[in-house]
């Protein structure tokens, strides 16, 4: 009986269940999001700056173009310090859906579909396919919350320009998104998420396995820091162009029927951005994206892995 109970206990560990993994990933993502959110707001403002939609407004067109530091300083000076966290409610709502889904989906594909063995080589193409699929599925489900976040983030700038507010809060923004925009922006959202998770999940998993196989390091904080540093850089490089397109498509004005007035699709946005501003415009906000993704990835993976350790669960 003791032996049987030990086997049963080993086979079932609540900390290794999908629902527990989901909750831990949401908590870890929330910690990382609150810590690095000001850089996300700065990035969004930089990506909107100079776009075709803004050229319809003389006030915005004549406003000086700023870099990352001047944009962040301008938000603090003109709108207040706390405005650097404008839209956090929508961001946390997004991660409640997005982060939990992407981790659980990737882990399920890796272990149930591709039958990966722990601490063994996992082919890059399988990891990449798992990352792309997990990111796409998670982002498609969470896409409306991303649209909420972008709208709320831009409200401070609209008030400074003398424009009437588009939304009065999270609930009001949610109602207006449903009424006027629907799932507009979901395609560039999904494209970006596929690239970001190819960079984040795939790179983290692959880098961690590589380090453990080719060094004497154990699966602990040092390995997690090294792997997350690789993941943050690759994710920023792959995701920034799609992030620029996503932000512009989601932020553009619509007519009374909810139809977009500037970009017909993400491909149309890509062409117009390059034609009007050049190819480097696709990397607007890369520095804050990278500076944000590096600590975000570090905080997320450390929080995620250490929480699983405390709960007695297996590492990612």
Order of alpha helices (4+ residues) and beta strands (2+ residues): alpha-alpha-alpha-alpha-alpha-alpha-alpha-alpha-alpha-alpha-alpha-alpha-alpha
